[in-house]
Amino acid sequence: MTDPAEYRAELLAEGDLLARHLAQVLPVTLHDQRRVALIGRSLSTNLVAALLPTIEQVSRRQGTPLHALLDPDERGRLVLETVNADGEITHRLPIDDLLERLLFVRGRLHPVVQTHLQDALSGDEHHATRALVGAFRSRPVLEGMQKLLQTLLK
């Protein structure tokens, strides 16, 4: 299945796992817990929703079309799979690993991403939204997507 909406509950669960991890690395108060959960969920759903069509579009332009889809693994965790034109699975990447690759460097939240996410903890909803968009568009996240695309297209 390619539509992230079909796996909304699983993506939200991945976002909750990410939020728990973020709560450990960001200076978060008890009052901020709800916002951290929203940030984790937003990161997981939006990054995956952006990545799936990007993989398909870039691979098609490169002349080796891949179909990107989400599928649960044996443990029920969500996995990104790429399938070639012959129907063979070429790559499988758990969503939690995907998020780790895009947001963290050597196990630590990338400093630029951390700055955006800390900013998202303060202010009103519009301020938080702008800060999250800044995190999505940040150089480390975009470079992480580029590296991931290069890996998937080899």
C-alpha positions in Angstrom: 0.0 0.0 0.0 1.4 3.4 -0.9 -1.0 5.7 0.7 0.3 6.8 4.1 -3.3 7.5 5.2 -4.0 3.8 5.1 -1.3 3.3 7.7 -2.2 6.4 9.7 -2.4 4.5 13.1 1.0 2.9 12.5 2.6 6.1 11.5 1.1 7.8 14.6 2.6 5.0 16.7 6.0 5.6 15.0 5.5 9.3 15.9 4.8 8.4 19.5 8.1 6.4 19.6 9.9 9.3 18.1 8.3 11.7 20.6 9.5 9.5 23.5 13.0 9.7 22.1 12.8 13.4 21.6 11.6 13.9 25.1 14.9 12.4 26.3 17.1 14.6 24.1 15.2 17.9 24.2 14.9 20.1 27.3 11.2 19.2 27.9 9.0 20.0 30.8 6.0 18.0 31.9 3.9 20.8 30.4 5.6 20.2 27.0 4.8 16.5 26.8 1.7 17.0 24.7 3.4 19.2 22.2 6.4 16.8 21.9 3.9 14.0 21.1 2.4 16.2 18.3 5.9 17.0 17.0 6.8 13.4 16.9 3.6 12.5 15.1 4.0 15.4 12.7 7.6 14.4 11.8 6.7 10.8 11.2 3.6 11.3 9.1 4.9 14.2 7.0 8.4 12.9 6.3 7.0 9.6 5.2 4.2 11.2 3.2 6.8 13.3 1.4 9.3 10.5 0.8 7.0 8.0 -0.9 6.1 10.0 -4.0 9.7 11.4 -4.1 11.2 8.0 -4.4 8.8 7.1 -7.2 9.3 10.4 -9.1 13.1 10.4 -8.9 13.4 6.7 -9.8 11.1 7.2 -12.8 13.2 10.2 -14.0 16.3 8.1 -13.5 14.9 5.4 -15.8 14.6 2.7 -13.1 11.1 3.1 -11.8 10.5 2.0 -8.3 7.2 1.7 -6.5 7.5 2.8 -2.8 5.1 1.4 -0.3 4.4 0.9 3.4 3.9 -2.5 4.8 4.0 -3.9 8.3 6.8 -6.3 9.2 6.6 -9.5 11.3 6.4 -7.5 14.5 3.7 -5.2 13.1 6.1 -2.3 12.7 5.9 -0.2 9.6 8.5 -0.7 6.9 9.2 1.3 3.7 9.7 -1.1 0.8 10.7 -0.3 -2.7 9.6 -2.7 -5.5 11.1 -2.7 -9.0 9.2 -3.2 -12.3 9.6 -7.0 -12.0 7.8 -6.9 -8.6 10.9 -7.7 -6.6 11.5 -6.0 -3.3 14.7 -4.0 -3.7 14.9 -2.4 -0.3 13.2 -2.6 3.1 13.7 0.1 5.7 11.9 0.3 9.0 10.3 3.7 9.5 12.0 4.1 12.9 15.4 3.6 11.1 14.3 6.0 8.4 13.5 8.7 10.9 16.7 8.1 12.7 18.7 8.6 9.5 16.9 11.9 8.7 16.9 13.5 12.1 19.9 12.1 14.0 23.6 12.0 13.4 25.6 9.3 15.2 22.8 8.8 17.7 22.3 12.4 18.5 19.7 14.8 17.2 21.3 16.9 14.5 22.0 20.4 16.1 20.1 22.3 13.3 17.1 20.0 13.7 17.3 20.3 17.5 17.2 24.1 17.2 14.0 23.9 15.1 12.4 21.4 17.4 13.2 23.3 20.5 11.7 26.4 18.8 8.6 24.3 18.0 8.1 23.8 21.8 7.6 27.5 22.4 5.0 29.9 21.2 1.5 29.3 19.7 0.5 26.7 17.1 1.4 28.8 14.2 4.9 29.4 15.6 5.3 25.6 16.2 4.1 24.9 12.6 6.7 27.3 11.2 9.4 25.7 13.3 8.5 22.2 12.1 8.5 23.4 8.5 12.0 24.7 9.2 13.0 21.3 10.5 11.5 19.6 7.4 13.4 22.0 5.1 16.6 22.0 7.0 19.8 21.1 5.3 20.4 17.9 7.4 17.0 16.5 6.7 17.2 17.3 2.9 20.7 15.8 2.7 19.5 12.8 4.6 16.7 12.3 2.1 19.2 12.7 -0.8 21.5 10.1 0.7 18.6 7.8 1.3 17.4 8.2 -2.3 20.9 7.5 -3.6 21.0 4.3 -1.5 17.6 3.2 -2.8 18.4 3.9 -6.4 21.6 1.9 -6.5 
